[in-house]
Amino acid sequence: MSEWWTYTLSDFLLFSPRVYYRLIELHNLALWPAQALTLIVGVAIFGLLLRAPARGTDRLVPALLGVLWVWIAWAFFWERYATINWVAPYVAPAFALQGLLLICSGMVRACLTFAANRDAFDRAGLVLLAFTLAGYPLLAPLMGRPWLSAEVFGIAPDPTAAATLAALALAQGPARWLTLPIPLLWCAITGATLWTMEAGDFFVAPLAALAAVAIGQARRRGGGGRQ
């Protein structure tokens, strides 16, 4: 038996790129036209953050994101991804937990708040969120894949995690630190998976995660994170 240090990430990959992207296609076909609804939700979140601290933003943004995380836990990981990856059923509870954390954060006053500072860091956070909504689906054709394999916010985990981190970059409150680890971890995992599959866009989710963390840190240092 080979020693453990002789293994590479590709040795643990349980499926081919063709199988993975075919799974995304089937997922999109099965849920169509839910993509239009989740994108509308994403635009609503963007609008709420753009107008923050408008009334209801602190409750609605976490709640909407939380529902989508729970939905992806079941529809994508449990029902779809588990058919090709035995790890998926163990990831599903983590996504569901993230959803519950977000929903609960929105229910507790001042647990997670959004207050726009109208500075360059806020604009950067909103641009990052806009990319996850509008730009992520474009990665499929840019990488030479069919439109059916496009990953859409609220349907696929990668753009949903990146969008959540973009929103949290504009947030403050004690729950922010509770709601960051799972999407950050997922961006690292998906980046490693796509890199192993030699996908050209493997860096997108990890880079979006790093950008969100940097924006959040810059906002607090600049005073945007203070109540």
Secondary structure, DSSP 8 states (H G I E B T S, - for coil): ---GGG--GGGG--S-HHHHHHHHHHHHHHHTTHHHHHHHHHHHHHHHHHH-S-TTHHHHHHHHHHHHHHHHIIIIIITTGGGT-TTHHHHHHHHHHHHHHHHHHHHSTTSSEE----SHHHHHHHHHHHIIIIIGGGHHHHTT--GGG---BTTBHHHHHHHHHHHHHTEESTHHHHHSHHHHHHHHHHHHHHHHTT-TTTTHHHHHHHHHHHHHHHHHHTTTT--
